Amino acid sequence: MLSLLVTSIFWTTEKGIHAGEVIVRLRCLRILIKRTVHGSVPSDNCFYTDLLEYKMMRMERIFIFFTTFTTLFFTNGVSGDYPKAQNVSWLSINFKTLLLWDPEPTNYSYTIEFSVIGQNRKKNQHCIRTMETECDLSNSLMDLKAIYSADVLSKPLLGVNSDLIEFPHTRSERFTPYNDTLIGRPEFKIEVSKDKRKITLYVEDPLTALFNEQNQQRTIRDVFADELQYKVTFGKATSTGKKTKISASSEIELDRRDVDPGVSYCFNVQAYIPSRSTDKQLGKLSQRQCSPGDDKSVFEEYGIGVIATFILLIIMIVVAAIVVTVVCCKRRKNANRSGKEGVPLRSV
């Protein structure tokens, strides 16, 4: 047994077995020598028992190392910096207000905080740890004339912890819904009076994303009241000339001072709020619509002068073509005659 153990130690050394196993085998050799000197019977299980103990200790150390490494890895992962949001901007039409930003997140999320300037910040429940790049704040900005700002915070994914105290964030420009929301294009109808001396436009006030206490959708007239006006741009259907008219009412009348009786006119309408800054006074332009006109003859539509000029132009073109044809024919005949005279007579 002793010789076998010594041989095993040398074999393991030559084969490059882990040093810990060699130590275990040396320990068994020492125990066997003591038992042999004192006349005790050596145990055949010595080597295998201590080797098993060593392997268990080794596995425990590997497990501890793996656990520690994993913890440090994930701790460093969530402790790292997250990309800041870019291109943070407001998009608001008829008080439907979105906060937009870039880029789309990977392995992190965004949380939106907003507030009236000088007040405590709030969160929108739909924009916490979100993977989207927009947040609808229409129902959060209740004071339409207040000045707001918003922050886009880059945070770890939902359920992932982080030891960061302050997260990377990007702040938006200031935004006031009452002054900054864009007014969308209105719809309108055209009515021509029986005597065809007056044209009336009936403008439908655009709806907003706001609701009153009765849960009824509010129009821009409900919000702006007397500050809302409409600008009409119009002109004859057969002309490129344009006129404009401002009306405080949603019913816009155009009489003989504005239009000619029986003539077809085309119209564009847009909201106009003079209390705003110049670049935000006008809303989106409506689609072009034209009023019906009388069925006129060619002479009434274009006038005798225009028609006479057109006829004269045609006559001049025909005369010019005839003159050119006659001249060409004469020149060709003269050329043929000259060629015959220049040929000598044959001798008899």
C-alpha positions, 0 to 999 in steps of 0.5 A: 500500500505504501509503495503504491501511494508513493508511486501514485504521488510521482505519477500525479506529479509527472502528469501535471495533476493539480497541486492540491491533489498532490498535497492530499496524497502526501498527507495520506502518505504521512498518515500511513507511515505513522500507522506502520511505525506504531503497528496499526493497520493502514486504512485503504480509504485514506487517500480516497476520503481526503481526495473527496474532501479536497474536491468538495472544498475546491467545488465550494471555492469555485461556487463562491468565485462564480457567485462573486464574479456574477454579482460584480458583473451585474453590479457593474452592468447597472452601475454603468452610465446610460446614453442621454436622450437626444433631440428632445422636442414638443409636438402639439396640435390642437392641444394633443401634446407629445414629448419626443426624443431619440434614440430607441433604448437597448438594455435601458429605459426612459422615465419622463418627469415634468413640471410647471417652472418653479414647482415640484416635478411629476411623472406620467404613469404611462411614461415610467421605465418605458421603451418608447421614444414619445410620451403623451402629456396631453392630460397632464398639462392641465394649466394651459397658460403655464410654462412647462419643462420636461426631463427625459431620464435614462434608467435601467430596465424595469426590475433591475436595480442600480446604485446610481444616485442621479441618472443621465437626463436631458431637459426639453425647451419650455412649452406653454400649450396656450401659446405653442400648440399648432392649430390644425386645418379647419373644415368649411362649407360654401354657400352662394346667395340666390342673387349671387352677390354674396358668398358665405363660408361656414367654418367648423371650429377644429376639435381639441384633445381636451374635455370639459367636466361633462366629458365633452370634447372642446373646440378651439373656440371653447379654449381661445374664445374671442381671441380666435379669428380666421384668415381667408385667402381667396381669388377668382378660379380663372386668375392667380390674383389673391385677396385676404380677409380676417373674420372674428366669426366662424361665419365669414361673409363676402359681399360685392366689395370682395367678390364679383357676382356670379364669378367662381372663387376659390378659398383657403381658411386658417385659424388666426390668433393675433395675441401669439408671437408672429411665427405662431399666429396662423394655423394650418391652411385648409384644403382649397374649395371653390364656389360655383359660377354662372355658365357663361358663353365663350365671349362672356368668359374671355371677352371680345378683346381676347377672342379677337386677338386670338383670331387675328393671331391665327390669321397672321400665322396662316398668311405667313405660311402661305407667303413662305410657301409661295416664295419657296415655289418661285425660287425652285422654278427659277432654279430649274429654268436657269439650269436648262438655259445653261445646258449646250445644244447637241451638234447635228 
